[in-house]
Amino acid sequence: MCEGKTLVSKSIIEKWKKADAFVARLVDYLESDEEVAALLEMSNINAVQRLGYNDHGPVHARIVAGTSLEILSMLTRSSVELSSLKHGTARSLDEVKFILVAASYLHDIGNSIHREYHEATGSLLAKDIVDRALRYTFPEMETRRRVFLRQEVLSAIFSTEMNTKPLTVEASIVKLADGLDMSEGRARLSYKLGKIDMHSLSALNVKRVELTCSEQVPIVVEVYMGDMAGFFQVERVLLPKLESSKLKGMVRIDIFDGSGRKVASLT
């Protein structure tokens, strides 16, 4: 059963922190890690200041983390089997949440080196950070199991690359959540810096993104546009991420125009 609509925004992670002590402890740990903070700051220096892209720093990380957890909740309500639980690399829902939150927070740190191949370099940069987080979060866990969880996180980071096919539902969740951060406020920074192109102009016309569900599919993404220029953002950013993932067939994208009228449904 659907539980209303959720706006894709940085407030989702705060909602989860209030409702879930495990999530709160993990998020607080990651946000207190000085290396994570420095890597996200350097990622924004490269992505925003040097390349003119939109935010790839801590705000984006929080949005992706909260959105990933929201998608997880929607899938579990629909009894969708999670890859890590199916294959024994995770043994509890908290361990799945660790995979999603850690991958979401760290998926863009490769930008701290270069935009090119940042998903691959980010998965390597994240190794020691994830090891530290695992020791903090699961201090009694045996090494073998911590390695399994770490590799699931690194695989999810690697799989955020547009054309890479995720091997797991969890990696697919992070990839979709990354693509859903596309409403107007998320492109204004690059617009102010003078990056006026179809990407920035289309993103400025995506007014908000909301998550809900239906009887037909576990996840409905509602994209509200100021005008149809925003469709370019859906076509070039969101659909390719969904197309390559294991969530294809579980997600419907409903497009609404500036008057709130539904103009298209994509699956």
Phi and psi in degrees as GROMACS dihedral restraints (atoms count N, CA, C in turn):
[ dihedral_restraints ]
;  ai    aj    ak    al  type     phi  dphi    fc
    3     4     5     6     1   -70.0    20    10
    4     5     6     7     1   145.8    20    10
    6     7     8     9     1  -116.9    20    10
    7     8     9    10     1    55.1    20    10
    9    10    11    12     1    77.6    20    10
   10    11    12    13     1  -160.7    20    10
   12    13    14    15     1  -116.3    20    10
   13    14    15    16     1   150.2    20    10
   15    16    17    18     1  -123.3    20    10
   16    17    18    19     1   124.3    20    10
   18    19    20    21     1   -75.7    20    10
   19    20    21    22     1   130.5    20    10
   21    22    23    24     1   -74.3    20    10
   22    23    24    25     1   109.6    20    10
   24    25    26    27     1  -163.3    20    10
   25    26    27    28     1   172.5    20    10
   27    28    29    30     1   -68.8    20    10
   28    29    30    31     1   -14.4    20    10
   30    31    32    33     1   -72.1    20    10
   31    32    33    34     1   -16.8    20    10
   33    34    35    36     1   -61.0    20    10
   34    35    36    37     1   -42.3    20    10
   36    37    38    39     1   -66.1    20    10
   37    38    39    40     1   -32.7    20    10
   39    40    41    42     1   -66.9    20    10
   40    41    42    43     1   -38.8    20    10
   42    43    44    45     1   -60.1    20    10
   43    44    45    46     1   -44.6    20    10
   45    46    47    48     1   -66.7    20    10
   46    47    48    49     1   -38.2    20    10
   48    49    50    51     1   -62.2    20    10
   49    50    51    52     1   -38.4    20    10
   51    52    53    54     1   -70.3    20    10
   52    53    54    55     1   -32.4    20    10
   54    55    56    57     1   -91.8    20    10
   55    56    57    58     1   -19.1    20    10
   57    58    59    60     1  -136.7    20    10
   58    59    60    61     1   108.4    20    10
   60    61    62    63     1   -62.8    20    10
   61    62    63    64     1   -34.7    20    10
   63    64    65    66     1   -64.4    20    10
   64    65    66    67     1   -46.9    20    10
   66    67    68    69     1   -61.1    20    10
   67    68    69    70     1   -44.0    20    10
   69    70    71    72     1   -59.4    20    10
   70    71    72    73     1   -43.8    20    10
   72    73    74    75     1   -65.5    20    10
   73    74    75    76     1   -42.2    20    10
   75    76    77    78     1   -68.7    20    10
   76    77    78    79     1   -45.3    20    10
   78    79    80    81     1   -62.6    20    10
   79    80    81    82     1   -44.3    20    10
   81    82    83    84     1   -61.2    20    10
   82    83    84    85     1   -37.8    20    10
   84    85    86    87     1   -65.1    20    10
   85    86    87    88     1   -48.6    20    10
   87    88    89    90     1   -62.5    20    10
   88    89    90    91     1   -38.2    20    10
   90    91    92    93     1   -76.5    20    10
   91    92    93    94     1   -15.4    20    10
   93    94    95    96     1   -93.9    20    10
   94    95    96    97     1    -7.5    20    10
   96    97    98    99     1   -75.9    20    10
   97    98    99   100     1   118.8    20    10
   99   100   101   102     1   -65.2    20    10
  100   101   102   103     1   -34.0    20    10
  102   103   104   105     1   -67.9    20    10
  103   104   105   106     1   -42.4    20    10
  105   106   107   108     1   -59.5    20    10
  106   107   108   109     1   -47.0    20    10
  108   109   110   111     1   -60.1    20    10
  109   110   111   112     1   -42.9    20    10
  111   112   113   114     1   -68.8    20    10
  112   113   114   115     1   -39.2    20    10
  114   115   116   117     1   -66.1    20    10
  115   116   117   118     1   -40.6    20    10
  117   118   119   120     1   -67.6    20    10
  118   119   120   121     1   -37.6    20    10
  120   121   122   123     1   -64.6    20    10
  121   122   123   124     1   -44.5    20    10
  123   124   125   126     1   -66.6    20    10
  124   125   126   127     1   -33.8    20    10
  126   127   128   129     1   -61.4    20    10
  127   128   129   130     1   -39.9    20    10
  129   130   131   132     1   -72.6    20    10
  130   131   132   133     1   -32.4    20    10
  132   133   134   135     1   -59.9    20    10
  133   134   135   136     1   -46.0    20    10
  135   136   137   138     1   -71.0    20    10
  136   137   138   139     1   -49.5    20    10
  138   139   140   141     1   -71.0    20    10
  139   140   141   142     1   -45.7    20    10
  141   142   143   144     1   -89.1    20    10
  142   143   144   145     1   -56.6    20    10
  144   145   146   147     1   -72.9    20    10
  145   146   147   148     1   -36.3    20    10
  147   148   149   150     1   -95.6    20    10
  148   149   150   151     1   -27.6    20    10
  150   151   152   153     1  -114.0    20    10
  151   152   153   154     1   -13.8    20    10
  153   154   155   156     1    77.1    20    10
  154   155   156   157     1    19.2    20    10
  156   157   158   159     1   -83.5    20    10
  157   158   159   160     1   174.5    20    10
  159   160   161   162     1   -78.9    20    10
  160   161   162   163     1  -179.0    20    10
  162   163   164   165     1   -58.2    20    10
  163   164   165   166     1   131.6    20    10
  165   166   167   168     1  -126.9    20    10
  166   167   168   169     1    24.6    20    10
  168   169   170   171     1  -106.0    20    10
  169   170   171   172     1  -146.5    20    10
  171   172   173   174     1   -64.7    20    10
  172   173   174   175     1   -34.2    20    10
  174   175   176   177     1   -64.9    20    10
  175   176   177   178     1   -46.7    20    10
  177   178   179   180     1   -60.5    20    10
  178   179   180   181     1   -41.4    20    10
  180   181   182   183     1   -59.7    20    10
  181   182   183   184     1   -43.1    20    10
  183   184   185   186     1   -66.3    20    10
  184   185   186   187     1   -40.6    20    10
  186   187   188   189     1   -62.9    20    10
  187   188   189   190     1   -45.5    20    10
  189   190   191   192     1   -66.1    20    10
  190   191   192   193     1   -40.5    20    10
  192   193   194   195     1   -63.0    20    10
  193   194   195   196     1   -49.1    20    10
  195   196   197   198     1   -64.6    20    10
  196   197   198   199     1   -39.8    20    10
  198   199   200   201     1   -66.8    20    10
  199   200   201   202     1   -38.8    20    10
  201   202   203   204     1   -60.5    20    10
  202   203   204   205     1   -43.7    20    10
  204   205   206   207     1   -65.7    20    10
  205   206   207   208     1   -36.6    20    10
  207   208   209   210     1   -65.7    20    10
  208   209   210   211     1   -42.7    20    10
  210   211   212   213     1   -63.5    20    10
  211   212   213   214     1   -42.1    20    10
  213   214   215   216     1   -55.8    20    10
  214   215   216   217     1   -46.3    20    10
  216   217   218   219     1   -60.8    20    10
  217   218   219   220     1   -41.4    20    10
  219   220   221   222     1   -65.5    20    10
  220   221   222   223     1   -39.7    20    10
  222   223   224   225     1   -70.1    20    10
  223   224   225   226     1   -40.0    20    10
  225   226   227   228     1   -68.2    20    10
  226   227   228   229     1   -33.5    20    10
  228   229   230   231     1   -63.5    20    10
  229   230   231   232     1   -28.1    20    10
  231   232   233   234     1   -95.5    20    10
  232   233   234   235     1    10.5    20    10
  234   235   236   237     1    60.1    20    10
  235   236   237   238     1    33.5    20    10
  237   238   239   240     1   -74.4    20    10
  238   239   240   241     1   130.8    20    10
  240   241   242   243     1   -75.7    20    10
  241   242   243   244     1   131.6    20    10
  243   244   245   246     1   -91.2    20    10
  244   245   246   247     1   135.5    20    10
  246   247   248   249     1   -61.0    20    10
  247   248   249   250     1   -42.7    20    10
  249   250   251   252     1   -66.2    20    10
  250   251   252   253     1   -35.6    20    10
  252   253   254   255     1   -73.5    20    10
  253   254   255   256     1   -38.2    20    10
  255   256   257   258     1   -62.7    20    10
  256   257   258   259     1   -41.1    20    10
  258   259   260   261     1   -97.8    20    10
  259   260   261   262     1     2.9    20    10
  261   262   263   264     1    79.2    20    10
  262   263   264   265     1    11.2    20    10
  264   265   266   267     1   -79.7    20    10
  265   266   267   268     1   -18.8    20    10
  267   268   269   270     1  -129.3    20    10
  268   269   270   271     1   151.6    20    10
  270   271   272   273     1  -121.5    20    10
  271   272   273   274     1    -0.5    20    10
  273   274   275   276     1  -151.6    20    10
  274   275   276   277     1   164.1    20    10
  276   277   278   279     1   -67.0    20    10
  277   278   279   280     1   -31.6    20    10
  279   280   281   282     1   -62.7    20    10
  280   281   282   283     1   -37.4    20    10
  282   283   284   285     1   -68.1    20    10
  283   284   285   286     1   -35.5    20    10
  285   286   287   288     1   -64.0    20    10
  286   287   288   289     1   -43.6    20    10
  288   289   290   291     1   -60.9    20    10
  289   290   291   292     1   -37.2    20    10
  291   292   293   294     1   -59.8    20    10
  292   293   294   295     1   -47.0    20    10
  294   295   296   297     1   -55.8    20    10
  295   296   297   298     1   -48.5    20    10
  297   298   299   300     1   -67.7    20    10
  298   299   300   301     1   -46.4    20    10
  300   301   302   303     1   -67.8    20    10
  301   302   303   304     1   -46.0    20    10
  303   304   305   306     1   -63.3    20    10
  304   305   306   307     1   -45.4    20    10
  306   307   308   309     1   -63.9    20    10
  307   308   309   310     1   -39.7    20    10
  309   310   311   312     1   -65.0    20    10
  310   311   312   313     1   -43.8    20    10
  312   313   314   315     1   -68.3    20    10
  313   314   315   316     1   -29.8    20    10
  315   316   317   318     1  -106.9    20    10
  316   317   318   319     1    -0.2    20    10
  318   319   320   321     1   -66.4    20    10
  319   320   321   322     1   -20.2    20    10
  321   322   323   324     1  -109.3    20    10
  322   323   324   325     1     8.3    20    10
  324   325   326   327     1   -68.1    20    10
  325   326   327   328     1   -17.6    20    10
  327   328   329   330     1   -63.7    20    10
  328   329   330   331     1   -21.3    20    10
  330   331   332   333     1   -62.9    20    10
  331   332   333   334     1   -17.7    20    10
  333   334   335   336     1   -67.4    20    10
  334   335   336   337     1   -17.3    20    10
  336   337   338   339     1   -99.1    20    10
  337   338   339   340     1   -54.4    20    10
  339   340   341   342     1  -169.4    20    10
  340   341   342   343     1   152.2    20    10
  342   343   344   345     1   -65.2    20    10
  343   344   345   346     1   -38.8    20    10
  345   346   347   348     1   -64.2    20    10
  346   347   348   349     1   130.2    20    10
  348   349   350   351     1    58.8    20    10
  349   350   351   352     1    28.4    20    10
  351   352   353   354     1   -67.0    20    10
  352   353   354   355     1   -25.0    20    10
  354   355   356   357     1   -68.0    20    10
  355   356   357   358     1   -41.4    20    10
  357   358   359   360     1   -69.6    20    10
  358   359   360   361     1   -48.2    20    10
  360   361   362   363     1   -66.1    20    10
  361   362   363   364     1   -34.3    20    10
  363   364   365   366     1   -64.1    20    10
  364   365   366   367     1   -37.7    20    10
  366   367   368   369     1   -64.8    20    10
  367   368   369   370     1   -30.0    20    10
  369   370   371   372     1   -79.3    20    10
  370   371   372   373     1   -42.1    20    10
  372   373   374   375     1   -61.4    20    10
  373   374   375   376     1   -29.9    20    10
  375   376   377   378     1   -76.5    20    10
  376   377   378   379     1   -15.4    20    10
  378   379   380   381     1   -53.6    20    10
  379   380   381   382     1   -56.1    20    10
  381   382   383   384     1   -66.4    20    10
  382   383   384   385     1   -34.5    20    10
  384   385   386   387     1   -64.8    20    10
  385   386   387   388     1   -45.2    20    10
  387   388   389   390     1   -65.0    20    10
  388   389   390   391     1   -39.3    20    10
  390   391   392   393     1   -58.7    20    10
  391   392   393   394     1   -44.6    20    10
  393   394   395   396     1   -62.4    20    10
  394   395   396   397     1   -44.6    20    10
  396   397   398   399     1   -64.1    20    10
  397   398   399   400     1   -37.1    20    10
  399   400   401   402     1   -66.7    20    10
  400   401   402   403     1   -42.7    20    10
  402   403   404   405     1   -63.2    20    10
  403   404   405   406     1   -36.5    20    10
  405   406   407   408     1   -71.4    20    10
  406   407   408   409     1   -43.5    20    10
  408   409   410   411     1   -80.2    20    10
  409   410   411   412     1   -38.0    20    10
  411   412   413   414     1  -127.3    20    10
  412   413   414   415     1    69.0    20    10
  414   415   416   417     1   -63.2    20    10
  415   416   417   418     1   -23.5    20    10
  417   418   419   420     1   -94.1    20    10
  418   419   420   421     1    -2.6    20    10
  420   421   422   423     1   -73.5    20    10
  421   422   423   424     1   139.6    20    10
  423   424   425   426     1   -69.2    20    10
  424   425   426   427     1   155.5    20    10
  426   427   428   429     1   -57.8    20    10
  427   428   429   430     1   -43.5    20    10
  429   430   431   432     1   -57.2    20    10
  430   431   432   433     1   -44.4    20    10
  432   433   434   435     1   -71.8    20    10
  433   434   435   436     1   -34.7    20    10
  435   436   437   438     1   -64.7    20    10
  436   437   438   439     1   -38.0    20    10
  438   439   440   441     1   -63.2    20    10
  439   440   441   442     1   -42.3    20    10
  441   442   443   444     1   -58.1    20    10
  442   443   444   445     1   -48.4    20    10
  444   445   446   447     1   -64.3    20    10
  445   446   447   448     1   -41.0    20    10
  447   448   449   450     1   -59.5    20    10
  448   449   450   451     1   -44.6    20    10
  450   451   452   453     1   -67.0    20    10
  451   452   453   454     1   -31.7    20    10
  453   454   455   456     1   -64.3    20    10
  454   455   456   457     1   -40.4    20    10
  456   457   458   459     1   -63.1    20    10
  457   458   459   460     1   -48.2    20    10
  459   460   461   462     1   -64.3    20    10
  460   461   462   463     1   -37.1    20    10
  462   463   464   465     1   -63.4    20    10
  463   464   465   466     1   -39.8    20    10
  465   466   467   468     1   -66.5    20    10
  466   467   468   469     1   -40.8    20    10
  468   469   470   471     1   -61.3    20    10
  469   470   471   472     1   -49.6    20    10
  471   472   473   474     1   -57.3    20    10
  472   473   474   475     1   -36.5    20    10
  474   475   476   477     1   -79.5    20    10
  475   476   477   478     1    -4.9    20    10
  477   478   479   480     1   -71.7    20    10
  478   479   480   481     1   -11.9    20    10
  480   481   482   483     1   -60.4    20    10
  481   482   483   484     1   137.3    20    10
  483   484   485   486     1   -51.2    20    10
  484   485   486   487     1   -45.1    20    10
  486   487   488   489     1   -98.0    20    10
  487   488   489   490     1     1.5    20    10
  489   490   491   492     1   -84.8    20    10
  490   491   492   493     1   129.8    20    10
  492   493   494   495     1   -85.3    20    10
  493   494   495   496     1   118.0    20    10
  495   496   497   498     1   -61.8    20    10
  496   497   498   499     1   145.3    20    10
  498   499   500   501     1   -89.5    20    10
  499   500   501   502     1   -12.5    20    10
  501   502   503   504     1  -133.8    20    10
  502   503   504   505     1   160.2    20    10
  504   505   506   507     1   -62.7    20    10
  505   506   507   508     1   -38.9    20    10
  507   508   509   510     1   -62.3    20    10
  508   509   510   511     1   -45.7    20    10
  510   511   512   513     1   -63.2    20    10
  511   512   513   514     1   -35.2    20    10
  513   514   515   516     1   -66.0    20    10
  514   515   516   517     1   -36.3    20    10
  516   517   518   519     1   -62.1    20    10
  517   518   519   520     1   -48.0    20    10
  519   520   521   522     1   -63.3    20    10
  520   521   522   523     1   -40.2    20    10
  522   523   524   525     1   -63.6    20    10
  523   524   525   526     1   -44.1    20    10
  525   526   527   528     1   -64.6    20    10
  526   527   528   529     1   -45.7    20    10
  528   529   530   531     1   -58.8    20    10
  529   530   531   532     1   -39.1    20    10
  531   532   533   534     1   -59.6    20    10
  532   533   534   535     1   -43.6    20    10
  534   535   536   537     1   -71.3    20    10
  535   536   537   538     1   -20.6    20    10
  537   538   539   540     1   -80.7    20    10
  538   539   540   541     1   -12.3    20    10
  540   541   542   543     1   -83.7    20    10
  541   542   543   544     1    81.6    20    10
  543   544   545   546     1  -144.6    20    10
  544   545   546   547     1    16.4    20    10
  546   547   548   549     1   -78.0    20    10
  547   548   549   550     1   172.1    20    10
  549   550   551   552     1   -56.1    20    10
  550   551   552   553     1   -40.2    20    10
  552   553   554   555     1   -65.4    20    10
  553   554   555   556     1   -16.2    20    10
  555   556   557   558     1   -84.4    20    10
  556   557   558   559     1    -7.6    20    10
  558   559   560   561     1  -116.2    20    10
  559   560   561   562     1    -8.2    20    10
  561   562   563   564     1   -66.1    20    10
  562   563   564   565     1   -30.2    20    10
  564   565   566   567     1   -63.2    20    10
  565   566   567   568     1   -48.1    20    10
  567   568   569   570     1   -66.9    20    10
  568   569   570   571     1   -31.4    20    10
  570   571   572   573     1   -65.3    20    10
  571   572   573   574     1   -43.9    20    10
  573   574   575   576     1   -63.3    20    10
  574   575   576   577     1   -29.4    20    10
  576   577   578   579     1   -80.7    20    10
  577   578   579   580     1     2.7    20    10
  579   580   581   582     1    97.4    20    10
  580   581   582   583     1     8.0    20    10
  582   583   584   585     1   -85.5    20    10
  583   584   585   586     1    85.9    20    10
  585   586   587   588     1  -104.0    20    10
  586   587   588   589     1   100.8    20    10
  588   589   590   591     1  -146.5    20    10
  589   590   591   592     1  -175.5    20    10
  591   592   593   594     1   -63.4    20    10
  592   593   594   595     1   -34.2    20    10
  594   595   596   597     1   -63.8    20    10
  595   596   597   598     1   -50.3    20    10
  597   598   599   600     1   -69.6    20    10
  598   599   600   601     1   -40.9    20    10
  600   601   602   603     1   -67.0    20    10
  601   602   603   604     1   -37.2    20    10
  603   604   605   606     1   -69.7    20    10
  604   605   606   607     1   -39.2    20    10
  606   607   608   609     1   -65.0    20    10
  607   608   609   610     1   -33.8    20    10
  609   610   611   612     1   -64.9    20    10
  610   611   612   613     1   -20.3    20    10
  612   613   614   615     1   -96.7    20    10
  613   614   615   616     1     1.0    20    10
  615   616   617   618     1   -91.6    20    10
  616   617   618   619     1   106.2    20    10
  618   619   620   621     1   -80.3    20    10
  619   620   621   622     1   -39.8    20    10
  621   622   623   624     1  -162.3    20    10
  622   623   624   625     1   158.9    20    10
  624   625   626   627     1  -128.4    20    10
  625   626   627   628     1   130.2    20    10
  627   628   629   630     1  -127.3    20    10
  628   629   630   631     1   152.9    20    10
  630   631   632   633     1  -112.3    20    10
  631   632   633   634     1   134.9    20    10
  633   634   635   636     1  -150.4    20    10
  634   635   636   637     1  -163.8    20    10
  636   637   638   639     1  -144.2    20    10
  637   638   639   640     1   178.3    20    10
  639   640   641   642     1  -148.5    20    10
  640   641   642   643     1   175.7    20    10
  642   643   644   645     1   -70.5    20    10
  643   644   645   646     1   -22.1    20    10
  645   646   647   648     1   -86.3    20    10
  646   647   648   649     1   -38.4    20    10
  648   649   650   651     1  -137.8    20    10
  649   650   651   652     1   150.4    20    10
  651   652   653   654     1   -65.5    20    10
  652   653   654   655     1   -30.6    20    10
  654   655   656   657     1  -128.0    20    10
  655   656   657   658     1   125.7    20    10
  657   658   659   660     1  -117.3    20    10
  658   659   660   661     1   123.8    20    10
  660   661   662   663     1  -100.8    20    10
  661   662   663   664     1   120.1    20    10
  663   664   665   666     1  -104.7    20    10
  664   665   666   667     1   119.2    20    10
  666   667   668   669     1  -111.1    20    10
  667   668   669   670     1   117.7    20    10
  669   670   671   672     1  -103.1    20    10
  670   671   672   673     1   124.7    20    10
  672   673   674   675     1  -115.5    20    10
  673   674   675   676     1   145.6    20    10
  675   676   677   678     1   -71.5    20    10
  676   677   678   679     1   -44.1    20    10
  678   679   680   681     1  -149.5    20    10
  679   680   681   682     1   174.5    20    10
  681   682   683   684     1   -74.6    20    10
  682   683   684   685     1    -0.4    20    10
  684   685   686   687     1   -59.9    20    10
  685   686   687   688     1   -26.9    20    10
  687   688   689   690     1   -65.3    20    10
  688   689   690   691     1   -17.2    20    10
  690   691   692   693     1   -63.1    20    10
  691   692   693   694     1   -27.4    20    10
  693   694   695   696     1   -58.4    20    10
  694   695   696   697     1   -38.2    20    10
  696   697   698   699     1   -63.6    20    10
  697   698   699   700     1   -42.5    20    10
  699   700   701   702     1   -65.8    20    10
  700   701   702   703     1   -45.8    20    10
  702   703   704   705     1   -66.1    20    10
  703   704   705   706     1   -40.2    20    10
  705   706   707   708     1   -96.5    20    10
  706   707   708   709     1   -17.9    20    10
  708   709   710   711     1  -114.0    20    10
  709   710   711   712     1   -55.8    20    10
  711   712   713   714     1   -76.6    20    10
  712   713   714   715     1   -49.9    20    10
  714   715   716   717     1   -60.3    20    10
  715   716   717   718     1   -43.1    20    10
  717   718   719   720     1   -61.7    20    10
  718   719   720   721     1   -36.6    20    10
  720   721   722   723     1   -65.7    20    10
  721   722   723   724     1   -38.6    20    10
  723   724   725   726     1   -72.8    20    10
  724   725   726   727     1   -39.5    20    10
  726   727   728   729     1   -58.7    20    10
  727   728   729   730     1   -37.5    20    10
  729   730   731   732     1   -87.5    20    10
  730   731   732   733     1    -2.3    20    10
  732   733   734   735     1   -98.9    20    10
  733   734   735   736     1   174.0    20    10
  735   736   737   738     1   -85.0    20    10
  736   737   738   739     1     4.5    20    10
  738   739   740   741     1   -95.7    20    10
  739   740   741   742     1    -2.2    20    10
  741   742   743   744     1   -58.1    20    10
  742   743   744   745     1   130.7    20    10
  744   745   746   747     1    94.1    20    10
  745   746   747   748     1   -14.1    20    10
  747   748   749   750     1  -104.2    20    10
  748   749   750   751     1    -2.7    20    10
  750   751   752   753     1  -128.0    20    10
  751   752   753   754     1   135.2    20    10
  753   754   755   756     1  -119.0    20    10
  754   755   756   757     1   137.4    20    10
  756   757   758   759     1  -109.7    20    10
  757   758   759   760     1   116.2    20    10
  759   760   761   762     1  -101.5    20    10
  760   761   762   763     1   127.9    20    10
  762   763   764   765     1  -104.5    20    10
  763   764   765   766     1   130.0    20    10
  765   766   767   768     1  -119.0    20    10
  766   767   768   769     1   141.1    20    10
  768   769   770   771     1   -86.5    20    10
  769   770   771   772     1  -174.4    20    10
  771   772   773   774     1   -63.1    20    10
  772   773   774   775     1   -21.2    20    10
  774   775   776   777     1   -92.3    20    10
  775   776   777   778     1     2.4    20    10
  777   778   779   780     1    84.7    20    10
  778   779   780   781     1    11.6    20    10
  780   781   782   783     1   -89.4    20    10
  781   782   783   784     1   131.4    20    10
  783   784   785   786     1   -71.2    20    10
  784   785   786   787     1   125.3    20    10
  786   787   788   789     1  -113.1    20    10
  787   788   789   790     1   -14.2    20    10
  789   790   791   792     1  -162.4    20    10
  790   791   792   793     1   151.0    20    10
  792   793   794   795     1  -129.2    20    10
  793   794   795   796     1   125.6    20    10
  795   796   797   798     1  -119.8    20    10
  796   797   798   799     1   137.5    20    10
